[in-house]
Amino acid sequence: MRYSEAFWSVKLEELKPGKYELRVRSVDKNGFAQPEPRSGGRSGKNQVPVKLFAVE
């Protein structure tokens, strides 16, 4: 479905102390990761959201 959202969670275990960033992309029905990278300065929202976190 276009413009839909899906909520999910992940449990990351046994990470060594340090700073991390998590980026997640979905895969469409045709097997293509979304959002696809945009080259050549095309317009549109195609950023892959990022979550920064630290393990101490």
N, CA, C and O atoms as a CHARMM CRD file, in Angstrom:
* protein
*
  224
    1    1 MET  N      0.84400  -1.17100   0.00000 PROA 1      0.00000
    2    1 MET  CA     0.00000   0.00000   0.00000 PROA 1      0.00000
    3    1 MET  C      0.89000   1.23600   0.00000 PROA 1      0.00000
    4    1 MET  O      1.85500   1.31300   0.76100 PROA 1      0.00000
    5    2 ARG  N      0.57600   2.16800  -0.82600 PROA 2      0.00000
    6    2 ARG  CA     1.36000   3.38900  -0.90100 PROA 2      0.00000
    7    2 ARG  C      1.19800   4.20800   0.37400 PROA 2      0.00000
    8    2 ARG  O      0.12400   4.25800   0.97500 PROA 2      0.00000
    9    3 TYR  N      2.29300   4.84500   0.76600 PROA 3      0.00000
   10    3 TYR  CA     2.29900   5.76000   1.90900 PROA 3      0.00000
   11    3 TYR  C      1.84900   5.09000   3.20000 PROA 3      0.00000
   12    3 TYR  O      1.23100   5.73300   4.04900 PROA 3      0.00000
   13    4 SER  N      2.14700   3.82800   3.35300 PROA 4      0.00000
   14    4 SER  CA     1.76000   3.13300   4.57000 PROA 4      0.00000
   15    4 SER  C      2.92200   3.11300   5.55700 PROA 4      0.00000
   16    4 SER  O      4.07100   3.35300   5.18700 PROA 4      0.00000
   17    5 GLU  N      2.61300   2.82900   6.79600 PROA 5      0.00000
   18    5 GLU  CA     3.61900   2.72700   7.84900 PROA 5      0.00000
   19    5 GLU  C      3.50200   1.36900   8.50200 PROA 5      0.00000
   20    5 GLU  O      2.41600   0.80200   8.61500 PROA 5      0.00000
   21    6 ALA  N      4.64000   0.86100   8.92600 PROA 6      0.00000
   22    6 ALA  CA     4.66300  -0.39800   9.67200 PROA 6      0.00000
   23    6 ALA  C      5.51800  -0.17800  10.91000 PROA 6      0.00000
   24    6 ALA  O      6.61200   0.38000  10.82100 PROA 6      0.00000
   25    7 PHE  N      5.03700  -0.60100  12.03300 PROA 7      0.00000
   26    7 PHE  CA     5.77500  -0.45100  13.27700 PROA 7      0.00000
   27    7 PHE  C      6.45000  -1.76800  13.61100 PROA 7      0.00000
   28    7 PHE  O      5.86300  -2.83600  13.44100 PROA 7      0.00000
   29    8 TRP  N      7.66900  -1.69200  14.08100 PROA 8      0.00000
   30    8 TRP  CA     8.44000  -2.88900  14.37200 PROA 8      0.00000
   31    8 TRP  C      9.40400  -2.58900  15.50300 PROA 8      0.00000
   32    8 TRP  O      9.55400  -1.43700  15.91000 PROA 8      0.00000
   33    9 SER  N     10.04700  -3.61000  16.00500 PROA 9      0.00000
   34    9 SER  CA    11.05600  -3.42500  17.04000 PROA 9      0.00000
   35    9 SER  C     12.19100  -4.41500  16.78600 PROA 9      0.00000
   36    9 SER  O     12.03700  -5.39000  16.05000 PROA 9      0.00000
   37   10 VAL  N     13.32000  -4.14100  17.40800 PROA 10     0.00000
   38   10 VAL  CA    14.48400  -5.01200  17.27300 PROA 10     0.00000
   39   10 VAL  C     15.18700  -5.08300  18.62600 PROA 10     0.00000
   40   10 VAL  O     15.25400  -4.08900  19.35000 PROA 10     0.00000
   41   11 LYS  N     15.70100  -6.24500  18.95800 PROA 11     0.00000
   42   11 LYS  CA    16.44900  -6.41500  20.19700 PROA 11     0.00000
   43   11 LYS  C     17.90000  -6.69000  19.81700 PROA 11     0.00000
   44   11 LYS  O     18.22100  -7.75200  19.28500 PROA 11     0.00000
   45   12 LEU  N     18.76400  -5.73400  20.09200 PROA 12     0.00000
   46   12 LEU  CA    20.17700  -5.86000  19.77000 PROA 12     0.00000
   47   12 LEU  C     20.90600  -6.36600  21.00800 PROA 12     0.00000
   48   12 LEU  O     20.92300  -5.70000  22.04300 PROA 12     0.00000
   49   13 GLU  N     21.49700  -7.53000  20.89800 PROA 13     0.00000
   50   13 GLU  CA    22.17000  -8.13900  22.04200 PROA 13     0.00000
   51   13 GLU  C     23.67700  -8.19800  21.81600 PROA 13     0.00000
   52   13 GLU  O     24.15400  -8.23000  20.68200 PROA 13     0.00000
   53   14 GLU  N     24.41100  -8.21000  22.92600 PROA 14     0.00000
   54   14 GLU  CA    25.85900  -8.39100  22.93400 PROA 14     0.00000
   55   14 GLU  C     26.61300  -7.35700  22.09500 PROA 14     0.00000
   56   14 GLU  O     27.59300  -7.68600  21.42800 PROA 14     0.00000
   57   15 LEU  N     26.14600  -6.10200  22.13400 PROA 15     0.00000
   58   15 LEU  CA    26.87700  -5.03800  21.45800 PROA 15     0.00000
   59   15 LEU  C     28.02100  -4.56000  22.34800 PROA 15     0.00000
   60   15 LEU  O     27.85700  -4.40300  23.55800 PROA 15     0.00000
   61   16 LYS  N     29.16000  -4.33600  21.74500 PROA 16     0.00000
   62   16 LYS  CA    30.29400  -3.81000  22.49600 PROA 16     0.00000
   63   16 LYS  C     30.05400  -2.33400  22.78000 PROA 16     0.00000
   64   16 LYS  O     29.34700  -1.67200  22.02000 PROA 16     0.00000
   65   17 PRO  N     30.63300  -1.79800  23.86800 PROA 17     0.00000
   66   17 PRO  CA    30.47200  -0.37600  24.16300 PROA 17     0.00000
   67   17 PRO  C     30.95400   0.48700  22.99200 PROA 17     0.00000
   68   17 PRO  O     31.97800   0.20700  22.36900 PROA 17     0.00000
   69   18 GLY  N     30.20500   1.51700  22.72100 PROA 18     0.00000
   70   18 GLY  CA    30.56000   2.42400  21.63800 PROA 18     0.00000
   71   18 GLY  C     29.34200   3.15100  21.12500 PROA 18     0.00000
   72   18 GLY  O     28.24200   2.99900  21.65700 PROA 18     0.00000
   73   19 LYS  N     29.54700   3.95000  20.07900 PROA 19     0.00000
   74   19 LYS  CA    28.46100   4.70400  19.44400 PROA 19     0.00000
   75   19 LYS  C     28.04900   3.97600  18.17900 PROA 19     0.00000
   76   19 LYS  O     28.89200   3.48400  17.42800 PROA 19     0.00000
   77   20 TYR  N     26.75000   3.91200  17.95100 PROA 20     0.00000
   78   20 TYR  CA    26.19200   3.20200  16.81200 PROA 20     0.00000
   79   20 TYR  C     25.14500   4.06000  16.11300 PROA 20     0.00000
   80   20 TYR  O     24.60000   4.99500  16.70000 PROA 20     0.00000
   81   21 GLU  N     24.87100   3.73100  14.85200 PROA 21     0.00000
   82   21 GLU  CA    23.72800   4.31100  14.16200 PROA 21     0.00000
   83   21 GLU  C     22.99800   3.18000  13.45100 PROA 21     0.00000
   84   21 GLU  O     23.61700   2.29700  12.85800 PROA 21     0.00000
   85   22 LEU  N     21.68000   3.22100  13.52100 PROA 22     0.00000
   86   22 LEU  CA    20.83200   2.19200  12.95000 PROA 22     0.00000
   87   22 LEU  C     20.03800   2.81800  11.81300 PROA 22     0.00000
   88   22 LEU  O     19.34600   3.81900  12.00000 PROA 22     0.00000
   89   23 ARG  N     20.14800   2.21600  10.63000 PROA 23     0.00000
   90   23 ARG  CA    19.38200   2.66000   9.45800 PROA 23     0.00000
   91   23 ARG  C     18.59800   1.46400   8.93800 PROA 23     0.00000
   92   23 ARG  O     19.13900   0.36300   8.83300 PROA 23     0.00000
   93   24 VAL  N     17.34300   1.67000   8.61700 PROA 24     0.00000
   94   24 VAL  CA    16.48100   0.57500   8.19400 PROA 24     0.00000
   95   24 VAL  C     15.74300   0.97400   6.92200 PROA 24     0.00000
   96   24 VAL  O     15.20300   2.07500   6.81100 PROA 24     0.00000
   97   25 ARG  N     15.73600   0.04300   5.96100 PROA 25     0.00000
   98   25 ARG  CA    14.98000   0.24700   4.72800 PROA 25     0.00000
   99   25 ARG  C     14.04500  -0.94000   4.53100 PROA 25     0.00000
  100   25 ARG  O     14.33600  -2.04900   4.97900 PROA 25     0.00000
  101   26 SER  N     12.94600  -0.70900   3.87500 PROA 26     0.00000
  102   26 SER  CA    12.01700  -1.79900   3.57100 PROA 26     0.00000
  103   26 SER  C     12.29500  -2.31900   2.16200 PROA 26     0.00000
  104   26 SER  O     13.04600  -1.70700   1.40200 PROA 26     0.00000
  105   27 VAL  N     11.68700  -3.44200   1.82600 PROA 27     0.00000
  106   27 VAL  CA    11.81800  -4.02900   0.49500 PROA 27     0.00000
  107   27 VAL  C     10.42100  -4.12400  -0.10000 PROA 27     0.00000
  108   27 VAL  O      9.50100  -4.63400   0.53800 PROA 27     0.00000
  109   28 ASP  N     10.26200  -3.62200  -1.34600 PROA 28     0.00000
  110   28 ASP  CA     8.93600  -3.63700  -1.96000 PROA 28     0.00000
  111   28 ASP  C      8.63100  -5.00300  -2.58600 PROA 28     0.00000
  112   28 ASP  O      9.45400  -5.91600  -2.52700 PROA 28     0.00000
  113   29 LYS  N      7.44500  -5.13400  -3.18400 PROA 29     0.00000
  114   29 LYS  CA     7.01500  -6.40900  -3.76200 PROA 29     0.00000
  115   29 LYS  C      7.94600  -6.90700  -4.86500 PROA 29     0.00000
  116   29 LYS  O      8.01800  -8.11000  -5.11600 PROA 29     0.00000
  117   30 ASN  N      8.65400  -6.00000  -5.52000 PROA 30     0.00000
  118   30 ASN  CA     9.55400  -6.36800  -6.60600 PROA 30     0.00000
  119   30 ASN  C     10.96700  -6.66800  -6.12000 PROA 30     0.00000
  120   30 ASN  O     11.84900  -6.95300  -6.93000 PROA 30     0.00000
  121   31 GLY  N     11.19400  -6.60600  -4.80600 PROA 31     0.00000
  122   31 GLY  CA    12.50200  -6.91700  -4.24900 PROA 31     0.00000
  123   31 GLY  C     13.47100  -5.75400  -4.21300 PROA 31     0.00000
  124   31 GLY  O     14.66500  -5.95900  -3.99800 PROA 31     0.00000
  125   32 PHE  N     12.98500  -4.53100  -4.41900 PROA 32     0.00000
  126   32 PHE  CA    13.83800  -3.34900  -4.40200 PROA 32     0.00000
  127   32 PHE  C     13.75900  -2.66400  -3.04300 PROA 32     0.00000
  128   32 PHE  O     12.67200  -2.44500  -2.50800 PROA 32     0.00000
  129   33 ALA  N     14.93800  -2.32600  -2.48500 PROA 33     0.00000
  130   33 ALA  CA    14.97300  -1.61300  -1.20700 PROA 33     0.00000
  131   33 ALA  C     14.40700  -0.21700  -1.40400 PROA 33     0.00000
  132   33 ALA  O     14.67200   0.43800  -2.41200 PROA 33     0.00000
  133   34 GLN  N     13.62300   0.22900  -0.42700 PROA 34     0.00000
  134   34 GLN  CA    13.01200   1.55700  -0.48000 PROA 34     0.00000
  135   34 GLN  C     13.35600   2.30300   0.79700 PROA 34     0.00000
  136   34 GLN  O     13.39100   1.66900   1.85200 PROA 34     0.00000
  137   35 PRO  N     13.60600   3.57300   0.77800 PROA 35     0.00000
  138   35 PRO  CA    13.66700   4.39800  -0.42000 PROA 35     0.00000
  139   35 PRO  C     14.96800   4.16200  -1.17600 PROA 35     0.00000
  140   35 PRO  O     16.01600   3.92700  -0.57400 PROA 35     0.00000
  141   36 GLU  N     14.88500   4.22700  -2.49800 PROA 36     0.00000
  142   36 GLU  CA    16.07200   4.06600  -3.32300 PROA 36     0.00000
  143   36 GLU  C     16.88200   5.35500  -3.30200 PROA 36     0.00000
  144   36 GLU  O     16.31900   6.44300  -3.18300 PROA 36     0.00000
  145   37 PRO  N     18.20600   5.23500  -3.41900 PROA 37     0.00000
  146   37 PRO  CA    19.03600   6.45500  -3.46100 PROA 37     0.00000
  147   37 PRO  C     18.69000   7.29900  -4.67900 PROA 37     0.00000
  148   37 PRO  O     18.41000   6.76900  -5.75400 PROA 37     0.00000
  149   38 ARG  N     18.71000   8.58700  -4.50500 PROA 38     0.00000
  150   38 ARG  CA    18.45100   9.50600  -5.61400 PROA 38     0.00000
  151   38 ARG  C     19.76200  10.13900  -6.02800 PROA 38     0.00000
  152   38 ARG  O     20.46600  10.72600  -5.20700 PROA 38     0.00000
  153   39 SER  N     20.07800  10.02100  -7.27600 PROA 39     0.00000
  154   39 SER  CA    21.30600  10.64600  -7.78100 PROA 39     0.00000
  155   39 SER  C     20.95300  11.86300  -8.62300 PROA 39     0.00000
  156   39 SER  O     19.81800  12.00900  -9.07800 PROA 39     0.00000
  157   40 GLY  N     21.91800  12.71800  -8.82100 PROA 40     0.00000
  158   40 GLY  CA    21.70000  13.87000  -9.69500 PROA 40     0.00000
  159   40 GLY  C     20.82200  14.94900  -9.12300 PROA 40     0.00000
  160   40 GLY  O     20.28700  15.76200  -9.87700 PROA 40     0.00000
  161   41 GLY  N     20.65100  14.99000  -7.80100 PROA 41     0.00000
  162   41 GLY  CA    19.89700  16.08000  -7.19800 PROA 41     0.00000
  163   41 GLY  C     18.41000  16.05600  -7.50400 PROA 41     0.00000
  164   41 GLY  O     17.77100  17.10800  -7.52700 PROA 41     0.00000
  165   42 ARG  N     17.85100  14.89300  -7.73700 PROA 42     0.00000
  166   42 ARG  CA    16.40400  14.82200  -7.98100 PROA 42     0.00000
  167   42 ARG  C     15.64700  15.23600  -6.72900 PROA 42     0.00000
  168   42 ARG  O     16.15900  15.14300  -5.61300 PROA 42     0.00000
  169   43 SER  N     14.44100  15.68800  -6.93200 PROA 43     0.00000
  170   43 SER  CA    13.64000  16.09400  -5.77600 PROA 43     0.00000
  171   43 SER  C     12.89900  14.88900  -5.21800 PROA 43     0.00000
  172   43 SER  O     12.82200  13.84200  -5.86000 PROA 43     0.00000
  173   44 GLY  N     12.37000  15.04300  -4.04600 PROA 44     0.00000
  174   44 GLY  CA    11.59900  13.98100  -3.41400 PROA 44     0.00000
  175   44 GLY  C     12.23000  13.55600  -2.11000 PROA 44     0.00000
  176   44 GLY  O     13.41600  13.78100  -1.87100 PROA 44     0.00000
  177   45 LYS  N     11.42300  12.94000  -1.27000 PROA 45     0.00000
  178   45 LYS  CA    11.90900  12.46900   0.02400 PROA 45     0.00000
  179   45 LYS  C     12.44400  11.05300  -0.14200 PROA 45     0.00000
  180   45 LYS  O     11.69300  10.12700  -0.44800 PROA 45     0.00000
  181   46 ASN  N     13.73800  10.89500   0.06100 PROA 46     0.00000
  182   46 ASN  CA    14.33100   9.57800  -0.10200 PROA 46     0.00000
  183   46 ASN  C     15.35100   9.27600   0.98700 PROA 46     0.00000
  184   46 ASN  O     16.13600   8.33600   0.85800 PROA 46     0.00000
  185   47 GLN  N     15.34800  10.05000   2.03500 PROA 47     0.00000
  186   47 GLN  CA    16.31400   9.84100   3.09900 PROA 47     0.00000
  187   47 GLN  C     15.95900   8.58600   3.89100 PROA 47     0.00000
  188   47 GLN  O     14.78700   8.29500   4.13200 PROA 47     0.00000
  189   48 VAL  N     16.99200   7.85400   4.29000 PROA 48     0.00000
  190   48 VAL  CA    16.80600   6.70400   5.15500 PROA 48     0.00000
  191   48 VAL  C     16.94200   7.21700   6.58700 PROA 48     0.00000
  192   48 VAL  O     18.01000   7.69500   6.96800 PROA 48     0.00000
  193   49 PRO  N     15.88000   7.12700   7.38500 PROA 49     0.00000
  194   49 PRO  CA    15.97400   7.62700   8.76300 PROA 49     0.00000
  195   49 PRO  C     17.07300   6.92100   9.53700 PROA 49     0.00000
  196   49 PRO  O     17.39500   5.76300   9.26900 PROA 49     0.00000
  197   50 VAL  N     17.64500   7.63200  10.50100 PROA 50     0.00000
  198   50 VAL  CA    18.73600   7.07300  11.29400 PROA 50     0.00000
  199   50 VAL  C     18.43000   7.26200  12.77000 PROA 50     0.00000
  200   50 VAL  O     17.88300   8.28800  13.17500 PROA 50     0.00000
  201   51 LYS  N     18.78700   6.26800  13.56600 PROA 51     0.00000
  202   51 LYS  CA    18.66800   6.34300  15.03600 PROA 51     0.00000
  203   51 LYS  C     20.06800   6.19800  15.59500 PROA 51     0.00000
  204   51 LYS  O     20.70400   5.15700  15.43200 PROA 51     0.00000
  205   52 LEU  N     20.55200   7.24700  16.25900 PROA 52     0.00000
  206   52 LEU  CA    21.86400   7.22200  16.89500 PROA 52     0.00000
  207   52 LEU  C     21.70200   6.78300  18.34400 PROA 52     0.00000
  208   52 LEU  O     20.78500   7.22500  19.03700 PROA 52     0.00000
  209   53 PHE  N     22.60800   5.90300  18.80200 PROA 53     0.00000
  210   53 PHE  CA    22.56100   5.49100  20.19700 PROA 53     0.00000
  211   53 PHE  C     23.94100   5.06400  20.64300 PROA 53     0.00000
  212   53 PHE  O     24.81500   4.77400  19.82600 PROA 53     0.00000
  213   54 ALA  N     24.12600   5.02800  21.95900 PROA 54     0.00000
  214   54 ALA  CA    25.42100   4.63600  22.53600 PROA 54     0.00000
  215   54 ALA  C     25.20800   3.49900  23.52100 PROA 54     0.00000
  216   54 ALA  O     24.20200   3.44300  24.22700 PROA 54     0.00000
  217   55 VAL  N     26.18000   2.59600  23.55000 PROA 55     0.00000
  218   55 VAL  CA    26.19800   1.49400  24.51000 PROA 55     0.00000
  219   55 VAL  C     27.35400   1.74900  25.45000 PROA 55     0.00000
  220   55 VAL  O     28.48500   1.94800  25.00900 PROA 55     0.00000
  221   56 GLU  N     27.07900   1.74300  26.73900 PROA 56     0.00000
  222   56 GLU  CA    28.13200   2.00900  27.71100 PROA 56     0.00000
  223   56 GLU  C     28.48800   0.76000  28.47600 PROA 56     0.00000
  224   56 GLU  O     29.36200   0.79500  29.34300 PROA 56     0.00000
